[in-house]
Amino acid sequence: MKKLVKIILAVLLAFAAVFSMACGDSENAATEPGLRFMKFKGDDFYTVYGYGAEEGVASLDIGKIAADNGVVIGRIKTGAFDGNSSLTEIIVPDTVSEIESGAFKGMEKLEKITLPFVGSGANADPFDGASEKAEDKVVDGNRNFGYIFGTDAYDAGAAVSQSYGSGEAVTYYIPHALKEVTVAPAKDGYNVPMYAFYGCTNLYTVNLSDKVAAIGEKAFYGCANLVSVKLSANVKNIYASAFEGCDSLKDYNAEKGTGLNFNGCTLALIGEKAFYETALKSLNLSVEKIGDQAFAESELQTITLSNVKLIGAYAFYKCEKLTAAETAITVHADGCNVYVSSFEGCGDSITVSGVTQIS
């Protein structure tokens, strides 16, 4: 019996020693500078699970680090950059297919971030009922921008309440310093999800690469300080209320590089209330359909449209700076349908020649 007890004690002591060494290694690893990544069992890619501040490094290009090490990064774990106070910019490569909740939580100085998608993954609907629900479909709050920053409050975090379309809302804490977001997807045809940046009032600049094809419903709703948006040249659809309430959004200024840059888009749809109450003054677009109230109560003064087939009811309602002057409105299209109310409440009584009026 005594011999058995001695054996058990020896085993316990050995386990304690190994556990102590493991803890020591973990603590040392946590203080090591640089990106920490590993391959988990069953994965064919590497996962970022931590980062230690590096002297003199403010901009972190995860893709470059992966390439230098001959690996592919496919996931970023929860808390990987928790509490980081050194980085001002992070570039996430398009090889990443999953970003877990709170991966970038607690970051204090982050000013710019480049992402391959908004939320936890790339497969998300741009509007309600867009498609059948799939097992890998990103839904609800998981498609919000704030998802990757998490719900833990901290001094350097701005509280942002993001709706996700069900009548619910989640309060995320996004770095106060964060002003610029670039979305650079891996594949063509990416849709910015519905409610993606809903209520992100701290954002000033958004850049969308040429692989972005659509802007989801209420994607930028209420982004009151958004002053610069570069759309993908391949955007085809801007869905309902996408930029509603972005009252700082003005015409593109090439010299300053600010404002809304349509970038030569040939659009199929501008949805209902898509640019409601924005500060846009001129519009020169190729677009097939303009939805109801799409530009209502905006600052528009001149409009040039080509290929347009339908201008919806109250599309330019109360655009009081639009006048009946010949140069104010130009429509280049055969068989364009315009509602009687399309220009109601504008500066003067406006009639547009060469179109079919519908009630």
C-alpha positions in Angstrom: 0.0 0.0 0.0 2.8 2.4 1.0 4.5 1.6 -2.3 1.3 2.5 -4.2 1.0 5.8 -2.4 4.7 6.6 -3.2 4.0 5.9 -6.9 0.9 8.1 -6.9 2.8 10.9 -5.2 5.7 10.6 -7.7 3.2 10.8 -10.6 1.5 13.9 -9.1 4.8 15.7 -8.5 5.9 15.0 -12.0 2.6 16.3 -13.4 3.0 19.4 -11.3 6.5 20.0 -12.6 5.4 19.6 -16.2 2.4 21.9 -15.6 4.7 24.5 -14.0 7.1 24.4 -16.9 4.2 24.7 -19.4 2.9 27.8 -17.6 6.3 29.3 -17.6 6.6 28.7 -21.3 3.2 30.2 -21.9 4.1 33.3 -19.9 7.3 33.7 -21.8 5.5 33.3 -25.1 3.0 36.0 -24.2 5.8 38.5 -23.8 7.6 37.6 -27.0 7.3 40.3 -29.7 5.7 39.5 -33.0 2.7 37.7 -34.5 1.9 34.3 -33.0 0.3 31.7 -35.2 0.0 27.9 -35.3 -1.8 25.1 -37.2 -4.6 23.5 -35.3 -5.4 19.8 -35.7 -7.6 19.2 -38.7 -6.9 22.6 -40.4 -4.9 23.1 -43.6 -4.1 26.7 -42.6 -2.6 28.6 -39.7 -4.5 30.6 -37.1 -3.3 33.8 -35.5 -3.8 33.5 -31.7 -1.7 36.4 -30.3 0.6 39.3 -30.9 3.4 40.8 -28.9 4.3 44.5 -29.4 7.4 45.1 -31.5 9.6 48.1 -31.1 9.1 50.6 -33.9 6.3 48.6 -35.5 3.0 50.5 -35.9 1.7 48.9 -39.1 1.2 45.1 -39.2 0.7 43.3 -42.6 -0.4 39.8 -41.6 -0.2 38.5 -45.1 3.4 39.6 -45.6 4.4 37.9 -42.4 2.6 34.7 -43.5 4.4 34.8 -46.9 7.8 35.4 -45.3 7.2 32.3 -43.2 5.8 30.2 -46.0 2.4 29.7 -44.3 -1.3 30.6 -45.1 -3.3 32.4 -42.4 -7.0 31.3 -42.4 -8.3 32.4 -39.1 -7.9 35.0 -36.3 -8.8 33.9 -32.8 -10.8 35.8 -30.2 -8.5 38.1 -28.2 -5.5 37.7 -30.6 -4.8 41.5 -30.3 -6.5 42.1 -27.0 -5.4 45.3 -25.3 -2.7 46.1 -27.9 -1.5 49.7 -27.5 1.2 49.9 -30.2 -0.5 49.2 -33.6 -2.1 52.0 -35.6 -2.8 49.8 -38.7 -3.6 46.2 -39.4 -3.9 44.6 -42.8 -5.7 41.2 -42.8 -5.0 39.1 -45.9 -7.7 37.7 -48.1 -6.7 34.2 -47.2 -8.5 34.7 -43.9 -12.0 33.1 -44.0 -12.9 33.5 -40.3 -12.4 36.3 -37.8 -13.7 35.3 -34.3 -15.7 37.6 -32.0 -13.5 40.1 -30.2 -10.3 39.2 -32.2 -9.3 42.9 -32.1 -10.9 43.8 -28.7 -9.3 46.4 -26.5 -7.0 47.9 -29.1 -6.1 51.5 -28.1 -4.5 53.2 -31.1 -5.8 51.4 -34.2 -6.6 54.0 -36.9 -6.8 51.9 -40.1 -7.8 48.3 -40.8 -8.0 46.4 -44.1 -10.3 43.4 -44.1 -11.4 40.7 -46.6 -15.0 40.9 -45.4 -17.1 42.6 -42.8 -18.1 40.6 -39.7 -17.1 37.0 -39.0 -17.0 35.7 -42.6 -17.6 36.5 -46.3 -20.9 34.7 -46.8 -23.6 37.2 -45.8 -26.9 38.5 -47.3 -27.0 42.1 -48.6 -30.8 42.4 -47.9 -33.6 40.5 -46.2 -34.7 37.4 -48.1 -31.7 37.6 -50.5 -31.3 33.8 -50.6 -31.9 30.5 -48.9 -30.2 30.2 -45.5 -27.0 28.1 -45.7 -25.1 26.4 -42.9 -22.2 28.7 -43.4 -24.3 31.9 -43.8 -23.2 34.8 -41.5 -26.4 36.1 -39.9 -27.5 38.6 -37.3 -24.8 40.4 -35.3 -22.1 38.2 -36.8 -22.2 40.3 -39.9 -21.7 43.7 -38.1 -18.4 45.4 -38.2 -18.3 45.7 -34.5 -18.3 41.9 -34.1 -14.6 41.6 -34.5 -14.0 44.1 -31.7 -16.4 42.6 -29.2 -18.7 43.8 -26.4 -16.2 44.5 -23.6 -16.1 48.1 -22.6 -12.7 49.9 -22.2 -11.5 53.6 -22.0 -10.2 53.8 -25.6 -13.3 52.1 -27.1 -16.3 54.0 -28.5 -19.7 52.4 -27.7 -21.5 51.7 -31.0 -25.0 50.2 -31.0 -25.4 48.2 -34.2 -28.7 46.8 -35.3 -28.8 43.7 -37.4 -32.3 43.8 -38.9 -34.4 41.8 -36.5 -35.3 44.7 -34.2 -32.4 43.7 -32.0 -29.1 45.6 -31.4 -25.7 44.9 -29.9 -23.4 47.4 -28.3 -19.8 46.9 -29.5 -16.7 48.8 -28.4 -14.7 50.0 -31.4 -11.4 51.9 -31.0 -12.0 55.6 -30.8 -9.0 56.2 -33.0 -10.3 54.0 -35.9 -11.2 56.3 -38.8 -10.5 54.3 -42.0 -11.7 50.9 -43.2 -10.7 49.1 -46.5 -12.6 46.1 -47.7 -10.6 44.0 -50.0 -12.3 40.6 -50.6 -10.7 37.4 -51.9 -13.3 36.8 -54.6 -15.3 38.8 -57.2 -18.9 39.5 -56.4 -18.6 40.2 -52.7 -21.6 41.9 -51.1 -21.1 44.3 -48.2 -23.7 42.8 -45.7 -26.9 44.5 -44.7 -26.3 46.6 -41.5 -22.5 46.1 -41.8 -21.4 49.5 -40.6 -24.8 50.6 -39.1 -24.3 53.5 -36.7 -20.5 53.6 -36.9 -20.3 57.4 -36.3 -16.6 57.4 -35.7 -15.8 56.3 -39.3 -14.5 58.9 -41.7 -13.2 56.9 -44.7 -14.3 53.7 -46.4 -12.6 52.1 -49.4 -14.1 49.2 -51.4 -11.9 47.2 -53.7 -13.0 46.2 -57.3 -14.2 42.8 -56.0 -17.1 44.4 -54.2 -20.3 44.1 -56.2 -23.1 45.4 -53.9 -23.7 47.6 -50.9 -26.1 46.0 -48.5 -29.3 47.4 -47.0 -28.6 50.0 -44.3 -24.9 49.1 -44.6 -23.8 52.6 -43.7 -27.0 53.8 -42.1 -26.4 56.7 -39.7 -22.7 57.0 -40.3 -23.0 60.7 -39.6 -19.3 61.5 -39.9 -18.5 59.6 -43.0 -16.9 62.0 -45.4 -15.1 59.8 -47.9 -16.3 56.7 -49.7 -14.5 55.1 -52.7 -16.9 52.6 -54.3 -15.7 49.7 -56.4 -16.0 50.3 -60.1 -17.8 47.0 -60.3 -20.6 47.9 -57.8 -24.0 47.1 -59.5 -26.5 47.4 -56.7 -26.8 49.9 -53.8 -29.6 48.6 -51.7 -32.3 50.4 -49.6 -31.1 53.0 -47.1 -27.4 52.0 -47.7 -26.2 55.6 -47.0 -29.3 57.0 -45.3 -28.5 59.7 -42.7 -24.8 60.1 -43.8 -25.3 63.8 -43.7 -21.6 64.6 -44.0 -21.2 62.7 -47.3 -20.5 65.2 -50.1 -19.4 65.2 -53.8 -16.1 63.7 -54.6 -13.2 66.2 -54.4 -10.3 64.8 -56.4 -7.8 67.3 -55.0 -8.6 66.4 -51.4 -9.5 62.8 -52.1 -12.7 63.1 -50.1 -16.4 62.6 -50.8 -18.3 59.9 -52.6 -16.4 58.6 -55.5 -18.7 56.5 -57.8 -15.5 55.5 -59.6 -17.3 55.0 -63.0 -19.9 52.6 -61.7 -22.6 51.3 -64.1 -25.4 50.6 -61.7 -28.5 48.4 -62.0 -30.1 49.7 -58.8 -30.1 52.5 -56.3 -32.6 51.4 -53.7 -35.2 53.1 -51.7 -33.8 55.9 -49.5 -30.3 54.9 -50.5 -28.9 58.4 -50.2 -31.7 60.0 -48.1 -30.5 63.2 -46.4 -27.0 63.3 -47.7 -25.0 66.4 -48.7 -24.5 65.4 -52.3 -24.8 68.4 -54.7 -24.3 66.8 -58.1 -25.2 63.5 -59.6 -23.7 62.1 -62.9 -24.5 58.4 -63.1 -25.4 55.4 -65.3 -28.2 53.6 -63.4 -31.2 51.6 -64.6 -33.5 52.0 -61.6 -33.7 54.7 -58.9 -35.9 53.6 -55.9 -38.5 55.6 -54.0 -37.0 58.5 -52.0 -33.5 57.5 -53.1 -32.2 61.0 -52.9 -35.0 62.7 -51.0 -34.1 65.8 -48.9 -30.5 65.9 -50.1 -28.6 68.9 -51.3 -28.7 68.1 -55.0 -28.4 70.9 -57.5 -27.7 69.2 -60.8 -28.5 65.7 -62.1 -27.2 63.9 -65.2 -28.5 60.3 -65.7 -27.9 57.8 -68.4 -29.5 54.4 -69.2 -32.2 55.1 -66.6 -35.4 53.1 -67.0 -37.3 54.1 -63.8 -37.1 57.0 -61.4 -39.2 56.0 -58.3 -41.8 57.9 -56.4 -40.5 60.9 -54.4 -37.0 59.9 -55.6 -35.8 63.6 -55.4 -38.5 64.8 -52.9 -37.7 68.1 -51.3 -34.3 68.5 -53.1 -35.1 72.2 -52.8 -31.9 73.4 -54.6 -32.9 71.6 -57.8 -34.5 74.1 -60.2 -36.3 74.1 -63.5 -33.2 75.4 -65.3 -32.3 73.5 -68.4 -28.9 72.5 -67.0 -30.3 71.2 -63.7 -31.7 67.8 -64.9 -30.5 65.8 -67.9 -31.8 62.3 -68.7 -30.2 60.3 -71.4 -32.5 57.3 -71.9 -35.3 56.0 -74.1 -38.5 54.9 -72.4 -37.6 56.2 -69.0 -40.5 56.1 -66.5 -40.8 58.9 -64.0 -43.5 59.2 -61.3 -45.5 62.4 -61.0 -44.1 62.7 -57.5 -40.5 62.0 -58.4 -39.5 65.7 -58.2 -42.2 66.9 -55.8 -41.1 69.6 -53.4 -38.1 70.7 -55.5 -37.1 74.4 -55.9 -39.3 75.1 -58.9 -41.9 73.2 -60.8 -39.9 70.7 -62.7 -40.8 68.8 -65.8 -38.4 66.4 -67.5 -38.7 66.0 -71.3 -38.3 62.8 -73.2 -39.8 60.6 -70.4 -43.0 58.8 -69.6 -44.8 60.1 -66.5 -46.6 57.5 -64.4 -48.8 58.0 -61.4 
